[in-house]
Amino acid sequence: RRLAWSRRNAAEKLQRLGIEPWLMPRGGFYLWCRLPEGRDSADVARSALAENVVLAPGNVFSASQSAGDFMRFNVAHCDDRRVMPVLQRALAR
């Protein structure tokens, strides 16, 4: 139940930043999401890493390297109150 709550909560927070879940899974620890148009997930991840937040850019999971506008989010880690402000700043850069 806690994981389901975290998944819904993370999806809502990400959507407020313009990040859309590709689909809403019924289970699991991760959300696969598309970033706002024009954002590169590797750039966002590097920017967040400068603030000690590790994010998973989409191309890490893409053999064809065609997922540059996607990120995978661990929903439990999204509960950390530091993550969303860092992500918001990273998207703005």
C-alpha positions, 0 to 999 in steps of 0.5 A, a space after each residue: 500500500 505504501 508503494 502504491 501511495 508513493 507511486 501516485 504521489 510521485 506521478 502527481 509531483 512529476 506532472 506538476 513539473 511537466 514530466 509525464 509518466 509514459 504509463 501508470 503501472 499497477 506495481 513496481 518501484 519505477 515510473 518511466 516518464 517523458 520530460 518536457 519538450 526540449 529537455 535532455 535527460 542526460 543534461 538534467 541528470 548531470 545538473 541534479 548530480 551537481 546537487 547530490 541527487 542521482 537520476 536515471 537518464 533514459 539512454 542508460 536503459 536504451 540500447 538504441 540510445 533513443 530515449 534522451 527525453 525520458 527518465 526513470 524515477 524510483 518512486 520511493 526516492 521521490 518521497 525525499 523532499 529534496 528531490 523535486 526542488 532539485 529536479 525543478 532547478 535542473 529542468 530550468 537550466 
